[in-house]
């Protein structure tokens, strides 16, 4: 069950697609929509130590840059508000200043689902972030997340679920089902053999399909035998069945231990053309 959907508002070209997707999810669930825009002053206009002090021209320039960032936040918030109100959904705004990671964690505490661009581009910043920003957010405790690229489908008809045997992948699928996200979509369950757990791939898919069917979902299954390029094989499978959204699990333990993520999740976020539901 979903009651609150949080949407990151930014300069990304995916913003309108994300708004449509968020409103569709919220309307099906009868949930509120909250737009969140974060202006990170220290990233936009950092204060550099000056030998002779801070000049009034520097202060004015910083004020102008922050004002422009707030204006951008308002511009990109407006279409989300319009879409939510047109659908008859309660809409709330959060326009906050501070460290992006800290603000996001605070804003997330009493929300159910967070939608963000797959490459976030916060107001006032000159360039978009990399897809690792999504994974870092998940590692910080904000999850589940739907990462949205430009052109993502508003209401996916086929959703591919990538399973490896790991708990992270299983939890992602369970989150999707329990929250009734895209409840009318066909689920295509895929795994690459051999499974991480050592169990037969067919057995893993059989158990996963039975669980999904208990939620009244239609499923199909596919085994990819020992692919040399696991990411490419999954993307190929998604293309074959016309999957418009992808469900993956991402382990945050590796990030916490060695400050990096495996390339697999990064590549899927970069290359998959639809929305990616990520949990752990």
Beta strands, then each sheet from edge to edge (+ up, - down):
strand 1: 4-8
strand 2: 32-39
strand 3: 91-97
strand 4: 113-117
strand 5: 145-148
strand 6: 158-163
strand 7: 186-193
strand 8: 219-225
strand 9: 245-249
strand 10: 275-279
sheet 1: 3+ 2+ 1+ 4+ 5+ 10- 9- 6- 7- 8-
end
